[in-house]
Amino acid sequence: MDLGLGGKAAIVTGLLAIFGQPARSAMAAETVFLQDGRTIQADKVEIVGDRVRIEKPAETIEIPRSEVLSIHSSAGPSAPPPGEVYRGMTEQMNDKVRREIEGRPGGSGPR
Protein backbone atom coordinates (compact mmCIF):
# COMPACT_ATOMS: atom_id res chain seq x y z
CA MET A 1 0.00 0.00 0.00
CA ASP A 2 1.59 3.26 -1.12
CA LEU A 3 0.56 6.19 1.07
CA GLY A 4 2.44 8.80 -0.94
CA LEU A 5 4.34 11.67 0.57
CA GLY A 6 1.28 13.42 2.04
CA GLY A 7 0.07 10.27 3.78
CA LYS A 8 3.47 9.56 5.28
CA ALA A 9 3.80 13.14 6.52
CA ALA A 10 0.37 12.89 8.14
CA ILE A 11 1.37 9.66 9.90
CA VAL A 12 4.63 11.18 11.18
CA THR A 13 2.82 14.29 12.39
CA GLY A 14 0.22 12.16 14.16
CA LEU A 15 2.82 9.99 15.86
CA LEU A 16 4.73 13.05 17.04
CA ALA A 17 1.54 14.52 18.42
CA ILE A 18 0.92 11.33 20.40
CA PHE A 19 4.41 10.24 21.45
CA GLY A 20 6.68 13.22 20.85
CA GLN A 21 5.42 15.38 23.70
CA PRO A 22 6.51 14.47 27.22
CA ALA A 23 3.76 14.00 29.75
CA ARG A 24 3.44 17.28 31.61
CA SER A 25 2.39 15.64 34.88
CA ALA A 26 5.42 13.31 34.87
CA MET A 27 7.88 16.20 34.80
CA ALA A 28 8.93 17.94 37.99
CA ALA A 29 8.45 21.67 37.79
CA GLU A 30 11.21 22.58 40.25
CA THR A 31 14.37 21.15 41.79
CA VAL A 32 15.24 21.99 45.39
CA PHE A 33 18.95 21.82 46.24
CA LEU A 34 19.60 21.22 49.92
CA GLN A 35 22.59 22.34 52.01
CA ASP A 36 23.66 18.69 52.56
CA GLY A 37 23.95 18.04 48.80
CA ARG A 38 20.67 16.22 48.27
CA THR A 39 18.08 17.32 45.71
CA ILE A 40 14.31 17.05 45.71
CA GLN A 41 12.21 17.06 42.54
CA ALA A 42 8.93 18.88 43.20
CA ASP A 43 5.78 19.77 41.33
CA LYS A 44 5.47 23.00 43.29
CA VAL A 45 7.57 24.84 45.87
CA GLU A 46 6.33 27.60 48.19
CA ILE A 47 8.25 29.63 50.72
CA VAL A 48 6.05 30.18 53.76
CA GLY A 49 7.82 32.29 56.38
CA ASP A 50 10.90 30.38 57.54
CA ARG A 51 9.71 27.09 56.00
CA VAL A 52 9.72 25.70 52.46
CA ARG A 53 6.67 23.68 51.40
CA ILE A 54 7.52 21.09 48.74
CA GLU A 55 4.64 19.45 46.89
CA LYS A 56 5.37 16.12 45.24
CA PRO A 57 2.87 13.79 43.53
CA ALA A 58 2.53 11.49 46.54
CA GLU A 59 3.23 13.87 49.41
CA THR A 60 3.77 17.40 50.65
CA ILE A 61 6.69 18.09 52.94
CA GLU A 62 7.91 21.16 54.80
CA ILE A 63 11.51 21.79 55.71
CA PRO A 64 13.27 24.72 57.39
CA ARG A 65 14.29 27.40 54.88
CA SER A 66 17.83 27.28 56.31
CA GLU A 67 18.26 23.74 54.90
CA VAL A 68 17.61 24.93 51.32
CA LEU A 69 20.59 26.04 49.26
CA SER A 70 18.60 27.00 46.15
CA ILE A 71 15.45 26.33 44.10
CA HIS A 72 15.60 26.03 40.31
CA SER A 73 12.90 25.66 37.71
CA SER A 74 13.21 22.31 35.95
CA ALA A 75 11.12 23.37 33.00
CA GLY A 76 13.27 23.40 29.90
CA PRO A 77 12.58 25.49 26.87
CA SER A 78 9.10 24.82 25.64
CA ALA A 79 8.89 23.09 22.29
CA PRO A 80 6.37 24.30 19.76
CA PRO A 81 3.49 21.93 19.03
CA PRO A 82 4.01 19.56 16.08
CA GLY A 83 1.64 21.60 13.93
CA GLU A 84 3.97 24.58 14.23
CA VAL A 85 7.09 22.52 13.55
CA TYR A 86 5.69 21.11 10.31
CA ARG A 87 3.96 24.28 9.10
CA GLY A 88 4.73 24.67 5.40
CA MET A 89 6.24 21.18 5.11
CA THR A 90 4.08 20.19 2.15
CA GLU A 91 5.10 23.24 0.15
CA GLN A 92 8.77 22.70 1.01
CA MET A 93 8.63 19.03 0.02
CA ASN A 94 6.81 19.87 -3.24
CA ASP A 95 9.52 22.43 -4.07
CA LYS A 96 12.27 19.93 -3.27
CA VAL A 97 10.73 17.18 -5.43
CA ARG A 98 10.16 19.67 -8.28
CA ARG A 99 13.83 20.75 -8.14
CA GLU A 100 14.98 17.11 -8.14
CA ILE A 101 12.80 16.27 -11.14
CA GLU A 102 13.94 19.34 -13.04
CA GLY A 103 17.59 18.55 -12.29
CA ARG A 104 17.45 15.00 -13.73
CA PRO A 105 18.58 14.28 -17.27
CA GLY A 106 15.45 14.22 -19.40
CA GLY A 107 13.56 16.26 -16.80
CA SER A 108 10.97 18.65 -18.09
CA GLY A 109 12.97 21.71 -17.01
CA PRO A 110 11.40 24.95 -15.82
CA ARG A 111 7.93 25.70 -17.10
ChimeraX attribute file (.defattr): number of C-alpha atoms within 10 A of each C-alpha:
attribute: neighborCount
match mode: 1-to-1
recipient: residues
	/A:1	3
	/A:2	6
	/A:3	10
	/A:4	8
	/A:5	11
	/A:6	12
	/A:7	11
	/A:8	12
	/A:9	15
	/A:10	12
	/A:11	12
	/A:12	13
	/A:13	16
	/A:14	14
	/A:15	13
	/A:16	14
	/A:17	13
	/A:18	11
	/A:19	9
	/A:20	12
	/A:21	13
	/A:22	9
	/A:23	8
	/A:24	9
	/A:25	9
	/A:26	9
	/A:27	13
	/A:28	18
	/A:29	18
	/A:30	19
	/A:31	20
	/A:32	20
	/A:33	17
	/A:34	17
	/A:35	12
	/A:36	9
	/A:37	8
	/A:38	10
	/A:39	15
	/A:40	14
	/A:41	21
	/A:42	22
	/A:43	19
	/A:44	16
	/A:45	22
	/A:46	11
	/A:47	13
	/A:48	11
	/A:49	8
	/A:50	9
	/A:51	16
	/A:52	19
	/A:53	17
	/A:54	21
	/A:55	18
	/A:56	16
	/A:57	12
	/A:58	5
	/A:59	8
	/A:60	13
	/A:61	11
	/A:62	14
	/A:63	14
	/A:64	13
	/A:65	16
	/A:66	11
	/A:67	13
	/A:68	18
	/A:69	14
	/A:70	12
	/A:71	16
	/A:72	12
	/A:73	15
	/A:74	15
	/A:75	12
	/A:76	7
	/A:77	6
	/A:78	6
	/A:79	9
	/A:80	10
	/A:81	12
	/A:82	17
	/A:83	13
	/A:84	10
	/A:85	11
	/A:86	13
	/A:87	10
	/A:88	10
	/A:89	14
	/A:90	13
	/A:91	10
	/A:92	12
	/A:93	13
	/A:94	12
	/A:95	12
	/A:96	12
	/A:97	12
	/A:98	15
	/A:99	14
	/A:100	11
	/A:101	15
	/A:102	15
	/A:103	13
	/A:104	10
	/A:105	8
	/A:106	8
	/A:107	12
	/A:108	11
	/A:109	12
	/A:110	9
	/A:111	4
